[in-house]
């Protein structure tokens, strides 16, 4: 009788904690919606929306619309654009809701696996649910809706399942539904960027080592991910042969040769080391549970892609940093020492300091100022066409969508021409004449195609990137582009970009050669 009453009391207490955690999490979602207005629709997401709309309208990916990423980047978000059209809502809203759904699925499925596993820290993890939600809804900032953001939160169920398999104290069968769900979700991060396969392999090896069983490397969820990877590669060759044949060699030859891994390591090293130190100090007497181990190992492995890519953009660091904070939260949940005391206050203060420091890269915004957007709108007609001179994708995105312009160029910016030009200059300075000539020819061919595009579309608006004088001066220093821009006048300007509106009638401007 007493045992039944105790069980009922435990269930009642758990139910109460669950409802409180869910209400607090709902509040976090509301706060996140307001907080995200600081960034609006971020640059990459705005371009992906435009790209997806054009593909859905019949244009060919890697022919009419060029992206330097494999096709899964756009395939991942196509459902959001299609559902937005069906629901009659703005695709920007659809993408936001789609990302919220990814957060709910990632954390929800992880919670189901945690419950099935019966970890000792389950009750504490439930109390920390709002912090997990905040980590993936508020913390991302300028990385919110990035492929790395969506892929990372969907990676959590797989890591949780790995923790279940690594737990030697319990031998709980996860069930086929959870296995399939974790495998499907876990594959997203690897499909987004193949680099992240290391964040999958390292914790998988840990599971096999901990259980002293290499056959666990062939666990069903791992087989699912492997099968999906093979099918995906086959689909890339079958559906988008242009990527493998035309674009990938350009990406390898130009884009991947412009990174600076050392600078990235120096920039993010202190931040990451602080989080690892926090992991150690936050609960020094607590055991490193399987949940802590797999998430920390995945985070450590995700540092390799961050440094290897050498670009240093915040969203490249999101997987490593967010998974490290997941490990910290799991460490807190595994500790019984968090009580109200002076020591606890010190640890909480340390948490706040580290989170604030790690948050800094994600705070800057590229959202165009309201006055800048208003000036462009006031000086342009309805649904103007917009072209761009500048390598930064932010020159035209999200500006083009904010002013209601049609973006007709195949390229989101001049990244290929500009990078090839810069690499040619560097090769020439080193005395590598052959490489300099080859890269300069690529840049020149890009500009020939760009001029043909400008002459064909006769853009109503042209955005010129001002903080990149090497490329801008090179382009506008050519008489053909200077003559073309002579038919335009500045209508809006901010710290980085100047927008030009056409001064002459379209018929007159189209005769300029």
Buried (B, 14 or more C-beta within 10 A) or exposed (E): EEEEEEEEEEEEEEEEBBEBBBEBBEEBBEBBEEBBEEBBBBBBBBBBBBBBBBBEEEBEBBEEBBBBBBBBBBBBBBEBBBBBEEEEEEBBEBBBBBBBBBBBBBBBBBBBBBEBBEBBBBEBBBBBBBBBBBBBBBBBBBBBBBBBBBBBBBBBBBBBBBBBBBBEEEEEEBEEEBBEBBBBBBBBBBBBBBBBBBBBBBBBBBBBEBBEEEEBEEBBBBEBBBEBBEEBBEEBEEEBEBBBEEBBEBBEBBBBBBBEBEEBBEBBEEBBEBBBEBBEBBBEEBEBBBBBBBBBBBBBBBBBBBBBBBBBBBBBBBBBBBBBBBBBBBBBBBBEBBEEEEEEEEBEEBBEEBBEEBBEBBEEBBBBEEEBBBBBBEBBEEEBBBBBBBBBBBBBBBBBBBBBBBBBBBBBBBBBBBBBBBBBBBBBEEEBEEBBEBBBEBBBEBBEEBBEBBBEBBBBBBBBBBEBEEBBEBBBEEEBBEEBBEBBEEBBBBEBBBBBBBEBEEEEBBEBE
